[in-house]
Amino acid sequence: MIEMEKLDKVKHRFEEVESLMADPEVANDPDRMRELGKEHSRLEEVVEAIDRYERLLEERQELEEMIRTESGEMEDLAQSELDQIEERLPTVEEDLRQKLIPKDPEDEKNAIVEIRAGAGGDEAALFAGDLFRLYTQYVKQQGWTYELIDASPGTQGGFREVIFSVKGDDVFGTLKYEAGVHRVQRVPETESSGRIHTSAATVAVLPEAEEVDVDINPSDLTIETFKATGPGGQSVNTTDSAVRIKHAPSGVEVSCQDEKSQHKNRSKAMRVLRSRVYEKKLQEQQEEREEARRSMVGSGDRSAKVRTYNFPQDRVTDHRLEGDQKNHSLQTIMDGALDPIIDALRAEEHAEKLANL
């Protein structure tokens, strides 16, 4: 049985949030109201589940009292109703437990996705391009939108690095499971002998930070401009439109040359820089708060090999999963059908959180 004291705390916080939202002083602060609005929406769903659970417990208690005090037809009727409640109660309780799992507020944010070619030379760059196509197809299937921020093409195609933003509902909470090292096994187009090569690309997924999330002092920034370049180092721009920004306190450095306008490149670079600084701050907080989170499914450890794409065997294997959930059709995944993998990873994360609840 769930501790009633815990449920009372949730209801008390819900009432507190409603009271704060009615405060004229708070109502004049749009950022505060937005935060409270999100919390109110989350808590309202939990409080409704608590009410359903508590009503069933009260009904069960009343029926048990009737069975002790009544006899004959009334006792039989009470027993019949009690049996129905006992049958429903585990489902209602499990639903409440799921809703009590603390939601990471970062999950609701948009995301910055960075794909970089790893070991494997030109083949790794081609694979990075394949991953970019995979994710853009998935984004479209989800009804989200994406915007290219910066890209460094590979010499034979694909990308040495590609960075893009994704906007929509619960974007970071969904795409965060993609963070890590992705490995590909196939015969490269550049390989004449037909030998299978293993290459890799890294995927980083950052919650896109808003200005209110992280305070960046302009005096801490070093901003440089330079001429944008294309494949082979040839100049593709006669003006200093490309921008490089370095944040001294964190050491984070970002460059952007995708746009012809220096102003647009600077704006995009700041979005990426803000998100990287924000992610670094979150990681430091997580390490201070809870060392155990390092082992959590979907924690985004970039050093971990999360998935292998085996082209000869037409199979994608996610190494964080087991059993039937582990292997999937390669072509299906490459067409952007990531939901079965992401749903399974999310379920494992929820199970771990429930165990620690």
C-alpha positions in Angstrom: 0.0 0.0 0.0 1.2 3.5 -0.8 2.0 5.7 2.2 -0.9 8.1 2.9 1.5 10.7 4.2 3.2 10.9 0.8 -0.2 11.3 -0.9 -1.1 14.1 1.6 2.1 15.9 0.7 1.3 15.8 -3.0 -2.2 17.2 -2.4 -0.9 19.9 -0.1 1.6 21.0 -2.8 -1.2 21.1 -5.4 -3.2 23.4 -3.1 -0.1 25.5 -2.5 0.5 25.9 -6.3 -3.1 26.9 -6.9 -2.8 29.5 -4.1 0.4 30.9 -5.6 -1.1 31.2 -9.0 -4.0 33.3 -7.5 -1.5 35.6 -5.9 -1.5 39.0 -7.8 2.3 39.4 -7.3 3.0 36.0 -8.8 0.5 36.6 -11.6 2.6 39.6 -12.7 5.7 37.4 -13.2 5.3 35.5 -16.5 8.2 33.2 -16.0 7.0 32.2 -12.5 3.5 31.7 -13.8 4.7 29.5 -16.6 6.6 27.3 -14.1 3.7 27.0 -11.8 1.3 26.3 -14.7 3.5 23.3 -15.7 3.7 22.0 -12.2 -0.1 22.5 -11.7 -0.8 20.5 -14.8 1.5 17.6 -13.7 0.1 17.6 -10.1 -3.6 17.8 -11.2 -3.2 14.4 -13.0 -1.6 12.9 -9.9 -4.3 14.3 -7.5 -7.1 12.9 -9.6 -5.4 9.5 -9.4 -5.0 9.9 -5.6 -8.7 10.7 -5.3 -9.7 7.5 -7.2 -7.4 5.4 -5.0 -8.6 6.9 -1.8 -12.3 6.5 -2.7 -11.7 2.8 -3.4 -9.9 2.4 0.0 -12.8 4.2 1.8 -15.4 2.0 0.0 -13.5 -1.1 0.9 -13.4 -0.1 4.5 -17.1 0.6 4.6 -17.9 -2.8 2.9 -15.6 -4.6 5.3 -17.6 -3.0 8.2 -20.9 -4.0 6.6 -19.7 -7.6 6.3 -18.8 -7.6 10.0 -22.1 -6.2 11.1 -24.7 -7.5 8.6 -25.9 -10.9 7.7 -27.8 -12.7 5.0 -28.5 -10.9 1.7 -26.9 -7.6 2.8 -23.7 -9.4 3.8 -23.6 -11.3 0.5 -24.2 -8.0 -1.5 -21.4 -6.3 0.5 -19.1 -9.2 -0.2 -19.8 -9.1 -3.9 -19.0 -5.4 -4.1 -15.9 -5.9 -2.0 -14.7 -8.6 -4.4 -15.1 -6.1 -7.3 -13.1 -3.5 -5.4 -10.3 -5.9 -4.5 -10.1 -6.8 -8.2 -9.9 -3.1 -9.3 -7.6 -1.9 -6.6 -4.2 -3.2 -7.9 -4.8 -1.6 -11.3 -5.7 1.8 -9.7 -2.8 1.6 -7.3 -0.3 0.8 -10.1 -1.7 3.7 -12.1 -1.1 6.0 -9.1 2.4 4.6 -8.6 3.3 5.4 -12.2 1.9 8.9 -11.9 3.9 9.4 -8.6 7.2 8.8 -10.5 8.9 12.2 -10.4 9.0 13.8 -13.9 12.2 15.4 -15.0 11.3 19.0 -15.9 13.9 18.8 -18.6 11.9 16.2 -20.5 9.4 18.9 -21.7 12.1 21.0 -23.3 13.1 21.1 -26.9 16.4 19.5 -27.8 19.8 20.2 -29.5 21.1 17.0 -31.2 24.7 16.7 -32.1 26.0 13.9 -34.3 29.7 13.4 -34.8 31.6 10.9 -36.9 33.8 8.7 -34.7 36.3 5.9 -35.6 36.1 4.8 -39.2 37.1 7.8 -41.4 34.9 8.4 -44.4 32.6 5.5 -43.5 31.9 7.0 -40.1 31.0 10.3 -41.7 28.6 8.5 -44.1 27.1 6.7 -41.1 26.6 10.1 -39.3 24.7 11.2 -42.4 22.5 8.0 -42.1 21.7 8.8 -38.5 20.8 12.4 -39.4 18.3 11.1 -42.0 17.0 8.6 -39.5 16.3 11.3 -36.9 14.8 13.8 -39.2 12.4 11.1 -40.4 11.5 10.3 -36.8 11.0 14.0 -36.1 8.5 14.3 -39.0 6.6 11.2 -37.8 6.2 12.7 -34.3 4.8 15.9 -35.8 7.8 17.9 -34.5 10.0 20.3 -36.5 13.8 20.6 -36.8 16.2 23.3 -37.8 19.8 22.7 -39.0 22.2 24.7 -36.9 25.6 23.7 -38.3 27.1 21.0 -40.4 30.6 19.9 -41.5 30.3 17.6 -44.6 32.5 14.6 -44.9 34.9 14.3 -47.9 32.9 11.3 -49.4 29.5 12.4 -48.2 27.7 12.4 -44.9 28.9 14.6 -42.1 32.0 14.9 -39.8 29.6 16.8 -37.6 26.0 17.9 -37.8 24.0 19.9 -35.2 20.3 20.5 -35.3 17.5 21.6 -33.0 14.1 19.8 -32.5 10.9 21.5 -31.3 7.7 19.8 -30.2 6.1 18.2 -27.1 8.4 16.3 -24.7 11.2 16.3 -27.3 14.1 16.0 -24.9 12.3 13.4 -22.8 12.0 11.2 -25.9 15.3 11.8 -27.7 17.5 11.6 -24.6 17.6 7.8 -25.0 19.5 8.3 -28.2 22.6 9.7 -26.5 25.7 7.6 -26.7 27.9 5.7 -29.2 26.2 4.2 -32.2 28.1 1.5 -34.1 27.7 0.4 -37.7 28.9 -2.9 -39.3 28.7 -3.0 -43.1 30.8 -3.2 -46.3 31.7 0.5 -47.0 31.0 2.0 -50.4 34.7 3.0 -50.3 35.9 -0.6 -49.8 36.6 -2.5 -52.9 37.5 -5.9 -51.3 34.0 -6.3 -49.7 35.3 -6.6 -46.2 32.9 -5.7 -43.4 34.0 -2.6 -41.4 33.0 -1.4 -38.0 32.6 2.4 -37.7 31.0 4.6 -35.1 29.3 7.9 -34.5 28.4 9.7 -31.3 25.1 11.3 -30.6 24.6 13.9 -28.0 21.2 15.2 -27.0 21.0 18.3 -24.9 17.9 20.0 -23.4 17.6 23.4 -25.2 18.2 26.0 -22.6 16.1 29.1 -22.4 17.7 32.4 -21.2 16.0 32.0 -17.8 17.6 28.5 -17.4 21.3 29.7 -17.4 22.8 33.1 -16.7 25.6 33.8 -19.2 27.5 37.0 -18.6 28.5 38.7 -21.9 31.8 39.6 -20.5 32.6 35.9 -20.1 32.3 35.4 -23.9 35.0 35.6 -26.5 33.5 36.0 -30.0 35.4 35.6 -33.2 34.3 35.8 -36.8 35.9 34.1 -39.8 35.2 33.1 -43.4 33.0 30.0 -43.8 34.6 27.1 -45.6 33.3 24.1 -47.5 34.7 20.6 -48.2 38.4 20.7 -49.0 38.9 24.0 -47.2 37.9 26.1 -50.1 36.4 29.4 -49.2 32.6 29.6 -49.8 32.2 33.0 -48.4 34.1 36.2 -49.0 32.9 37.8 -45.7 33.5 36.9 -42.1 30.1 35.4 -41.6 31.1 32.4 -39.6 31.1 32.8 -35.8 33.0 31.1 -33.0 32.0 31.8 -29.3 33.9 30.6 -26.2 32.5 30.7 -22.7 35.4 31.2 -20.3 34.0 29.9 -17.0 32.9 26.5 -18.5 35.4 26.2 -21.4 32.6 25.5 -23.8 33.3 26.6 -27.3 30.8 26.6 -30.3 31.2 27.6 -33.9 28.5 28.0 -36.6 28.9 28.8 -40.3 25.7 27.3 -41.7 24.0 30.7 -42.5 25.3 33.4 -44.8 24.4 36.0 -42.2 26.8 36.6 -39.3 23.9 37.7 -37.1 22.1 34.4 -37.8 25.2 32.3 -37.2 25.8 34.1 -33.9 22.2 33.5 -32.8 22.4 29.8 -33.6 25.8 29.5 -31.9 24.5 31.1 -28.7 21.6 28.6 -28.6 24.0 25.7 -28.8 26.4 27.3 -26.3 23.6 28.0 -23.8 22.4 24.4 -24.0 25.9 23.0 -23.5 26.6 25.2 -20.5 23.1 24.2 -19.2 23.8 20.5 -19.7 27.1 20.9 -17.9 25.4 22.6 -14.9 22.8 19.8 -14.8 25.5 17.1 -14.9 27.3 18.8 -11.9 24.0 19.0 -10.0 23.2 15.3 -10.8 26.7 14.2 -9.6 26.3 16.1 -6.4 22.7 14.9 -5.7 22.8 11.2 -6.8 25.8 9.2 -7.8 23.4 6.3 -8.6 21.9 8.1 -11.6 25.0 7.3 -13.6 23.8 3.7 -14.0 20.2 4.7 -15.0 18.9 3.6 -18.4 19.0 6.6 -20.7 21.3 8.6 -18.6 23.1 9.8 -21.7 26.6 8.5 -20.9 28.3 9.3 -24.2 31.1 6.8 -23.6 28.6 3.9 -23.6 27.9 1.9 -26.8 24.2 2.0 -27.0 23.3 0.5 -30.3 24.8 -1.5 -33.2 23.5 -1.3 -36.8 24.4 -4.6 -38.6 23.7 -4.2 -42.3 24.7 -7.8 -43.5 22.3 -9.3 -40.9 19.6 -6.6 -41.4 19.5 -6.1 -37.6 19.7 -3.3 -35.1 20.6 -4.3 -31.6 20.1 -1.9 -28.6 22.6 -3.1 -26.0 20.6 -1.6 -23.1 17.7 -3.9 -23.7 17.2 -7.7 -23.3 15.1 -10.4 -24.9 12.7 -9.7 -27.7 13.0 -5.9 -27.2 16.7 -6.0 -28.0 16.8 -6.7 -31.8 14.9 -4.9 -34.5 14.7 -4.8 -38.3 17.4 -2.6 -39.6 15.4 -1.1 -42.5 12.5 -0.3 -40.2 14.7 1.6 -37.8 16.6 3.4 -40.6 13.2 4.6 -41.8 12.7 6.4 -38.5 10.5 3.8 -36.6 12.2 4.3 -33.3 9.2 4.1 -31.0 9.5 0.4 -30.0 13.1 1.0 -28.8 12.4 4.3 -27.0 9.2 3.0 -25.4 11.1 0.0 -24.0 13.9 2.2 -22.7 11.4 4.5 -21.1 9.6 1.6 -19.4 12.9 0.4 -18.0 13.7 3.8 -16.6 10.2 4.0 -15.0 10.6 0.6 -13.5 13.9 1.7 -11.9 12.3 4.9 -10.6 9.4 2.8 -9.2 11.9 0.6 -7.4 13.4 3.6 -5.7 10.1 5.4 -5.0 
